[in-house]
Amino acid sequence: MPRRQFKFVGQNVLRVDGVEKVTGKAKFTGDLVIPGMLYGKILRSPYPHARIVGIDSSAAEALPGVAAVLTAADIGGINPYYNGRPVVAINKVRYAGEPVAAVAAEDQETAEEGLSLITVNYEELPAAVGLDAALGEGAPLIHENLSDNICSHEHVEKGDIEQGFAESDEIFEDISTFPMVYHYAMEPHSVIADFNDEGITVWSSAQHPFQVRGDLARIFGLHPTKVRMVIPFLGGGFGSKSYTKFEPLVVALARKARRPVRICNSVTESMLTVRRHGARVRLKTGVKRDGTLMAREAEIYLDTGGYADNGPAVTIRAATRVLGPYRIPHIRSDAYGVYTNSGSAGSFRAIGAPQTIFASESQMDTIASRLGIDPAELRLKNFLKKGEELRPKLRGMDADLASNLKRLVSASQWKRRSKKKGAAMGLACGATNAGGTPISVAMVRLQPDGSLIVFAGSTEMGQGVRTVLSQIIADELSLPLEAIHIGGADTKVTPYDASTGSSRSTTLMGTAVLRAARDLKNQLLKIGAEAFHAKPSQIRLVDGTLICGEMRLTFREALQRRFGGSGGELIGNGDVGPEITGTLPVIWEIGMGTAELDVDEETGVVTIKRYVSVADVGKAIHPEGCVGQEEGAAMMGIGHTMFEQMVYEGGQLVNSNLVDYRVPGFKDVPREFHTVLVENKDGPGPYGARGMGEGGLVSVAPAITNALARGYGIRVKDLPLTPERVWRALKERAKRK
Amino acid sequence: MPRRQFKFVGQNVLRVDGVEKVTGKAKFTGDLVIPGMLYGKILRSPYPHARIVGIDSSAAEALPGVAAVLTAADIGGINPYYNGRPVVAINKVRYAGEPVAAVAAEDQETAEEGLSLITVNYEELPAAVGLDAALGEGAPLIHENLSDNICSHEHVEKGDIEQGFAESDEIFEDISTFPMVYHYAMEPHSVIADFNDEGITVWSSAQHPFQVRGDLARIFGLHPTKVRMVIPFLGGGFGSKSYTKFEPLVVALARKARRPVRICNSVTESMLTVRRHGARVRLKTGVKRDGTLMAREAEIYLDTGGYADNGPAVTIRAATRVLGPYRIPHIRSDAYGVYTNSGSAGSFRAIGAPQTIFASESQMDTIASRLGIDPAELRLKNFLKKGEELRPKLRGMDADLASNLKRLVSASQWKRRSKKKGAAMGLACGATNAGGTPISVAMVRLQPDGSLIVFAGSTEMGQGVRTVLSQIIADELSLPLEAIHIGGADTKVTPYDASTGSSRSTTLMGTAVLRAARDLKNQLLKIGAEAFHAKPSQIRLVDGTLICGEMRLTFREALQRRFGGSGGELIGNGDVGPEITGTLPVIWEIGMGTAELDVDEETGVVTIKRYVSVADVGKAIHPEGCVGQEEGAAMMGIGHTMFEQMVYEGGQLVNSNLVDYRVPGFKDVPREFHTVLVENKDGPGPYGARGMGEGGLVSVAPAITNALARGYGIRVKDLPLTPERVWRALKERAKRK
């Protein structure tokens, strides 16, 4: 097959939303002013666990400028639960920060004053903050209808674990912990809701508009088509805006106020709204003396907070993602989501992966070290081959792992640099079953002026999805990018898309728009064939024109030819379903990295001198975009490895600001920072693309702790690597010597 | 071909919007409350013709509660003209009632008070009200850039008119007049507009949302996709809500106020906004002694008012519609639209037809009487045969005229009843080149719950289009009507549709939705074929289920099978363009009628005892709906024949209310009132349907005046048939005797 020539795909075209964003014209939910809009604020529980004895909102209701006060008393007529949580606290609260009431007023100040006039009578209950407290003997029950605090449990089994350990020459067992961390998207969660006789309209910073639509329809008893979600730009998501957050509360408040209501979270409020699961992972692995993995047993506890949110899915993923991309004949893995009296955890870039891959890739290095095998060699020896199954009921590995690791080894100069005396260089490999649910539908509509409107439900949250989809369409239809108009989802207009997350959009929505473009192309070719008295196969599309020999017909003219006037439009549809891969996952997402460190042994401060990241992108639609995603993911990994942790004291989150909650800054960027894109064209997406953007995150923590172990002889199993923690480990090492 | 069995098509199913309407839940534009909405009122010129010397709006602007005042000073940055008129009067006014300024305020009363505070300094000019004044020697120029008051001119020529008259045995020449009349839809024109950074949103009682979108985009310099038209139910249209009315003014006012603004007309204001063209028609026809038509010369003057609106199109149609459905070898027809100092005329149910068909069908009876030929026989003799051309560049006659007239003759018992002694029975035949512009695009979207959302831009204004489209879709997809959801146009969502008018929707949008349904059906069959391991041709669709032998798959299950989850949707598209007929018109619309009268010779009061109407519908999708349309059209015809006329005195419309402007009431319904639907299945629409709903209007006036002539020996050539006019004619007849 001749190699296809692309004009846009594979090129670093300007972002289609770039001008809008750099000129400040791009609208985020918080920028919108809906006529007649009220300003809302949420009254939050001061207690981590308490019974609500009574609420008196009469003084707030009487305050001039207050339009409505919402409490549990107002949600009698609806189905108030979603993702395990109520629209507003009913009878009790399960974390400090839980919404107990909300006020809608003419302005923000009045809403806040209104909050101060609400009296809530609480009866405090013993709280269980953190895994130990929630799992301990006699722990308070957070959900009274359960017999313990286990929210969800996933069990994975393959082979015979006892036999596996029996056949092993060496057995390794480690316990590691991973902190609760926050996504810290620049834009906190923002929602505007309107509820009138026509139904519900919600403008929201939601990654998954159609899932929120489904929840709202169920909660308020409406047909989904009566719920309209409009999604402007998002100022970052990273999973924090996945699934339904407090949209139902804002809708309920708007329903009561009979006017649109806007609630924009503060950073503190967003940190209480969602976070990554803190985790404790016990990992036991048996190996042959030659390094062959024989058996792995994992026990994972995930701190899911007061309500389930997406915790059950995180639990399911964690139980598999702990296995690494390795051939292990005997497996037993158990993951538990645990209710605790803290803000709920949910999706966060590569759900359940950083916690478990930190555990498993750390242990891989311990094994390599004990067996005297080069860490890269140990991994190469055990990698799944293409097509090989990690465990039953999952699609076999679809990437060439060895080629990725070889690229990492060569780009990082692993063989030379890791062997240098005093080198603190570590390596780690991640593979995650990603791609989410393969349901995406797209529509492209060619207008009489030759412009093309794209209806694709993917949310633009900085990842560049509008640019990538536009590139695919531009090449398929040979249209200039300027002719392509692509906006955010509006569920009244935009066809169904399962979600924007799990690295799925390029692969799945990319395929849907590609198919929609080809559907439209066929219609244009048919018009051309009639005009030219030719076969469709004799016609080419070049820059918005149909060409056949010397004959030419612009798309505009083709529309005029079809409809005979200045109106009309051609509509192309495309969809993608499970047929794209048959079984899940849609993709195996591959990310590998090496880290080189310097440690100030007097202070314990770790400096990352050099980080090399490898992303298997299949085919890079927008190479710079891919590099940006990979670097961003690695920086986020550096955050949770080095600095970040949400600190609860006495049931209260005490560091919910940028001073006390430390995210990486520019000075934390590794002095050398390289990204390698592997393009084996073996992904299921357009032109062989596969999802990326999460893979760069997962190898960072183990690559860094492995470097610490190799360079400084310390094995830190708890994150983040605070100077104190590193300093103490160095002291322990000194004592051992 | 076996006869197709329908379950919904051809049945009198309940209207799909029936429950909504009888329970009062159906929303019309005036029912909508947009959050933050202001109330607007228009200041109108008191003079029919004047120069505007100055406007002082400062007092209005200073009135508390007034948000904005719009005058010509505010429209500098836009392209202020559309359909020949300005957004708001610029420098001069051309009719009493022309918008000169507008106020938006917090409530209606304040807006009205604001109007009273605006001072406009006029310099009155001589006015030309009515055709005689505007066409007379030295008439004041209404548009100074023209050399006379002719707005538009259409000339139709065929053969050699002089030769035609020379070869004729008898020549007939008559002058008839037709009054200015008003549509009197129950809902006056209503518009709500919002203008913000995202663009324009307009909720409007507009029949042609896409044409208004185009005008607004041009006026305000935006891409059409930035203009969103949302069309609720209309409380009647009849052409009065065709094309752009005062939407631009409301948008300009909202732009200035930076808030949504609503303007709902009073009845008086709507009567000043649009009406039917008053007309004077001179008709000269030459015939052979045996009744063969040889030549026709027509000179038509149409009173188009101060601005063109849709007058040029009315003029074009009038020049052809005066020819009747007859074979005439020699033709010369000239129609002129004439500017006058009165409110603009525009589209009205069967544009240019009632005025001209009244002239021509009256004269046909005069010819029949003079030649001693039965009026039905004379028409049968001269009817165009199927396929025969009326004039060059028009598609040949597509209906079987003779079969229609034979049905009328038999249903009305013409042969027996018209010959009875003292019988006052008259007959007339109309054929209009109708169907508008053949561009319609539709989309149907099957949802995971098995419901189907229809996106079709036709406006529901009482004519039942949503029901008819639903019936077509229900039969094509074998879905229950309850599963089909069809709303009004929202140009952000709904694909392009040229218009709702000219009897086009069943034929054109019906074809588009039929094609969309079949596109969707093919997708379902493909899913079924895979599921059943069968060929698509082996599968039937029955009640939302795919059936193949014993195997069954509901549409819901088919979607689950396609997408493997609870999401996804299937989208079917359909469009129609000029290919539907090749050349215009899309349809020939046929309406014929007989009237039987009683006249009180002492008072001149005419009573219609019996009216029989024949409509050629091709195929009746909803027979009761067709009968309702036909009866409604006939009643409207009775209105302009018997009572209706807009009276201008001193340049002022003086009878703009239901007391002084007399529309037919229930007591005016003919004592016997029959409608016959002819279903020759020869229309270009679905299942052989052809457009209807206008045809019932055109024969009424000549059938009644022909009955007067036959029964009472008076030939009234001027409408309406006021008792005084009839009484005077009876007196004249007595004098002649």
Interface residues (C-beta under 8 A of the other chain):
Chain A: K25 K27 V33 I34 P35 G36 M37 D194 N196 D197 E198 F210 H223 P224 T225 R259 P260 T437 P438 I439 V441 M443 R445 Q447 P448 D449 S451 I453 H485 D490 K492 V493 P495 Y496 A498 R562 F563 G564 G565 G567 G568 E569 L570 I571 N573 D575 G577 P578
Chain B: K25 K27 V33 I34 P35 G36 M37 D194 N196 D197 E198 F210 H223 P224 T225 R259 P260 T437 P438 I439 V441 M443 R445 Q447 P448 D449 S451 I453 H485 D490 K492 V493 P495 Y496 A498 R562 F563 G564 G565 G567 G568 E569 L570 I571 N573 D575 G577 P578
